[in-house]
Amino acid sequence: YKLYKNFKWKKSKTKVYKKTYVAKYRYKHENGNKYLALYTKSGKFVGYINTKAAKVVK
């Protein structure tokens, strides 16, 4: 799955595979998919990713 900087589908170069981020918001896009807004632990916005690409860790 790709990480996007915005919903104009500009791809982010940040590598998120096997990394942990905080998902603060979930959006349901008009295309029918749901996306999470990912942030670092310090609160810096990373990008949007499809919820199917994420898993919950505790």
C-alpha positions as CSV (number, residue, x, y, z in Angstrom):
1,Y,0.0,0.0,0.0
2,K,1.1,3.5,-0.7
3,L,1.4,6.4,1.8
4,Y,0.0,9.6,0.5
5,K,0.8,13.2,1.6
6,N,-2.8,14.3,0.8
7,F,-6.0,13.2,-0.9
8,K,-4.8,14.6,-4.2
9,W,-2.9,11.3,-4.2
10,K,0.6,12.8,-4.0
11,K,2.7,9.9,-2.8
12,S,5.0,10.2,0.2
13,K,8.6,9.0,0.1
14,T,8.4,8.0,3.8
15,K,9.0,4.3,4.3
16,V,6.3,2.9,6.7
17,Y,6.8,-0.9,6.4
18,K,7.2,-2.5,9.8
19,K,7.3,0.8,11.6
20,T,4.9,2.0,14.3
21,Y,2.9,5.2,14.0
22,V,-0.1,6.7,15.8
23,A,-3.3,6.8,13.8
24,K,-5.2,9.8,15.1
25,Y,-8.0,10.0,12.5
26,R,-9.9,7.7,10.1
27,Y,-11.4,9.0,7.0
28,K,-13.9,7.3,4.7
29,H,-13.1,8.6,1.2
30,E,-15.6,9.0,-1.6
31,N,-13.9,6.1,-3.4
32,G,-15.2,3.8,-0.7
33,N,-11.9,3.1,1.0
34,K,-11.0,4.1,4.5
35,Y,-7.7,5.8,5.3
36,L,-5.8,6.5,8.5
37,A,-3.9,9.7,9.2
38,L,-0.6,8.6,10.6
39,Y,1.6,10.6,13.0
40,T,4.9,10.0,14.8
41,K,4.9,9.7,18.5
42,S,6.0,13.3,18.8
43,G,2.9,14.4,16.8
44,K,4.4,15.1,13.3
45,F,2.1,14.2,10.4
46,V,3.4,11.4,8.2
47,G,0.6,10.8,5.7
48,Y,-2.5,8.9,4.9
49,I,-2.6,5.1,4.3
50,N,-5.4,2.6,3.5
51,T,-6.7,0.9,6.7
52,K,-6.1,-2.5,5.1
53,A,-2.4,-1.9,5.3
54,A,-2.4,-1.3,9.1
55,K,-2.7,-3.4,12.2
56,V,-3.2,-2.6,15.8
57,V,-0.4,-3.0,18.2
58,K,-0.6,-2.6,22.0
